[in-house]
Every structure is written in structure tokens, then in C-alpha cells.
Amino acid sequence: MSARQRAEKIKLLILDVDGVLTDGGLYYDKDGNVTKRFNVQDGLGIKFAQQAGLDLAVITGLNHGAVEKRVTELGITEYYPGQKEKLPFYEKLLKDKGLTDEEVAYMGDDWIDAPVMVRVGLPMAVKNAQPEIFGISKWISSREGGHGAVREAISFILDSQGKLNDIWQEWAG
């Protein structure tokens, strides 16, 4: 089955954060506080996904206040920070939302994402993911994490479902 055929069935997109929603960098200020960099195009893509009825969740290995703030701003209510083992939270999402593996996409970049990626209907990777993640992915972005890869993934899913053009027309007038 092609990636496009898989995308047609997707009802939930789960995102990793570091290396996917961010560029994976840890930016330190003069006081030693870590900050994160997010891409505004990814954020707008998330809003488009929500507008089209695509549900979103975030499962991340780190627990950082900047991420919580961004996820909250974007209206993502399914947020699971500080999770080195992501599979239990994936299974919770399936149960709570009444979904099957085939109805879920997951976008990741590193080994921590693999246990969920091998289960979902559409495993997606950013351009700069680890080689092993490419091996289990059915779709790979042309952009690196934190640089519009999430927007590209959402556009692919919505286009596959015939919803992207309608959203574009609302903006284009």
C-alpha cells in the first residue's frame, strides 16, 4: 500500500518534539536556561489540520516548559511530556479515541520513536532522521525537523484525503 493510500485513512497524527517540531537544538541563554525554536509554518499547518478534523497529539521524551507553552498555544490537548517509553501512551490514545493502528500517523526522527512507528498505519520521518528511522518510514519529508517538516506532513495527509485544496481556497479567496 502506498503512503498516499495509507494517508487517506489517517484520523490522528502523533508528533515527537525534539528533532520534529524543533530542530533538535538546545539553546542556552546566559543564565543557563534552555530555550526551544519552533517553526511558525508548522504551527499554521497544525491549525489547518485541526480545521480539517485531523486530531493531533504530542508524545515527547523531554519535559520542557517551552514545549508545553507551544503545544497549549496550538490547542493540542493530548500532550504527554517526559516519556522515554512512548508505546503505553500510544496505546492509551488508541483506546481513548477508539482508533486502530491504520488510522494513526506518527512523525519521528530517532530511535525513541521506533516502537510506535512500527505500529502505526503511516510512519513518517523528517529529512534528517536517523538511518534506522528511514528504514521503517513510509513517508519522509523533504524538510528537516523544525524547518517546516510537520507542515509538509500535514499537507501530504490532507491532500491525500482531498481536504487541502478546500483549506487553501478559504485563504486564497
PyMOL commands that set and color helices and strands:
alter all, ss='L'
color gray80, all
select helices_A, chain A and resi 3-7+40-51+65-73+87-97+101-103+111-117+131-136+149-160+164-172
alter helices_A, ss='H'
color red, helices_A
select strands_A, chain A and resi 12-15+27-28+34-35+55-59+78-80+104-108+122-125+139-140
alter strands_A, ss='S'
color yellow, strands_A
deselect
rebuild
show_as cartoon
